[in-house]
Amino acid sequence: MTLLNWRTSLRSGNKSTALDIFLCHMIQKGIKGRILELFLKKPTYGYSLREIERLTGHGLPSVRRYVQELVKERLVKGVKMKRFFLYHANRRPGSLS
């Protein structure tokens, strides 16, 4: 749901879920929101840091920092594959695994 659609649905009386509101706030925040949006569009797909860098158009240090923040918030999980990590959405954010 885009920000414009979200505002339109609120004006028309449709009730938004907490997730819709959370996502709209995240999308407005720039780099971190764009990275989170990638993970939410394809939650089972594993992204490397370089791939996220290419898809978002932001530098590797910024991508690395924001992905690590998402990992600490348990929204994203990282799995080591040979020489690098693949990151995907954590579909059970309350769990430690």
N, C-alpha and C positions, 0 to 999 in steps of 0.2 A: 504494500500500500504506500503510495507516494504521499509526500507532505500535503500536496494540493488535494488529493482524494480524501485524506484524513480530515482536513479542515472542512471540506464539503460535506462529508458524512456527519461531522459534528453539527454543522449548521442545519442540516436537514432532519436532525433529531435521531439519527442512528447512533446507537451506543457502541463505542469502541471498546475493545478489550484492553486490558493492561499491557498485553504484548504489543498491540498496535501502537499504543502511546509510547512505550519504551523504544520500539524500533524507530519511530519518527524522531525521537530525541537523539538517538544514536546516529541516525543518518545526517542530522543537522550538524553534528560535531566534527565533520571533516574526515581526516584520514582514518581514524579509529572506526568511525561509522561505515566508511566504504569497505574497510577490511571485514568488519562484522557482516556486512551485507553479502559479501562473497560467500562466507561460510553459511549463511542462512539460506541462500539460493540453492546451494548444493551441499547439504550437511554431511553426506557420506564421502564426498570427494576429498582427496588428500592434496593440499596445496603445499608447495615448497615456498620458502621465503622469496626466492627469485621469481617464481611465477606470480606471487602476490604483488611483488614490486612491478612487474611488467603489466599486470592487469589494472592496477590502480594508478600507475604513473608516478609513484612516489619513490623516494630514495630508500635504499636498503637499510640504512641505520634507523630511519623512522619506522619502516615496516617491521623490523625486528623488535623495536621497543614496544610498539602497539600490540603486536602478536603476543609478546611476553606478558603484557598487561591483561590481555584476554585470557591467557592461560592461567594467570594468577586468580582471575575472577571466575575461573572454571567454566567459561563459555566456549573455550576451544581446548582441544587436546592435541598433544604432539606425540608422534610415534617415530622412533629412530629407524630409518631404513638405510642400511649400509653406512654411507658417509654423511647423510643429512637427515633432517627431520621433515616429516610430512605432517601438516596440521589439518585437522578437520573439526567440525562443530561437535561439541559435547552435547549429545542428545539427552543426557541425564545430568544436568548441572549440579544437582544436589549430591551426587555420588563422588567419592574420592578417586575412583578408577578412571 
